[in-house]
Amino acid sequence: MSEKANTVELPPPAKPGSVACSVCLTEIPESVAMSSEADEYTQYFCGIECYTQWRNKTEKSQTGK
């Protein structure tokens, strides 16, 4: 399964310069967001917990377990 299949279309942020966490959808300033870049998009995370949750889910979907 390609990573594109895991993308979720997020609503645009309410505040300029902010992004939505890809897991919990909390809006955070882009300057403090963690990110994981892929070929055509960037995933943003509010913290290590959401990043770890996303990474584990992505790894499971890629291995089929």
C-alpha positions in Angstrom: 0.0 0.0 0.0 1.4 3.4 -0.9 1.7 6.2 1.7 -0.7 8.3 -0.4 -3.5 5.9 0.7 -2.9 7.0 4.3 -3.4 10.7 3.7 -6.3 12.4 5.2 -7.6 15.7 3.8 -7.5 18.1 6.6 -9.5 21.3 6.8 -7.5 24.5 6.3 -6.2 26.0 9.6 -8.3 28.7 11.2 -5.2 30.8 12.1 -2.6 31.9 9.5 0.8 30.2 10.3 -0.8 27.3 12.0 -1.2 23.6 11.0 -3.4 20.8 12.2 -1.8 17.7 13.8 -2.3 14.7 11.5 -3.4 12.5 14.3 -5.5 14.5 16.8 -6.3 17.5 14.5 -5.2 20.1 17.2 -4.1 23.3 15.6 -0.5 24.3 16.4 1.8 27.0 15.3 3.8 25.7 12.3 7.0 27.0 13.9 6.7 24.4 16.7 5.1 21.5 14.8 7.1 18.3 14.3 6.9 17.1 10.7 7.4 14.0 8.6 7.9 14.7 4.9 6.9 12.3 2.1 7.1 12.6 -1.7 4.2 15.0 -2.2 3.0 16.1 1.2 4.1 16.9 4.8 2.5 15.4 7.9 2.5 17.6 11.0 2.3 16.5 14.7 1.7 18.4 17.9 4.1 16.2 19.8 6.0 12.9 20.1 3.0 11.0 21.2 1.0 11.8 18.1 4.0 11.2 15.9 4.7 7.8 17.5 1.0 6.8 17.1 1.1 7.8 13.4 4.4 6.0 12.8 3.2 2.8 14.4 -0.1 2.8 12.4 1.8 3.5 9.2 4.3 0.7 9.9 1.5 -1.8 10.6 -0.4 -0.9 7.4 2.8 -1.3 5.3 3.6 -4.7 6.8 0.0 -5.9 6.7 0.0 -6.8 10.4 
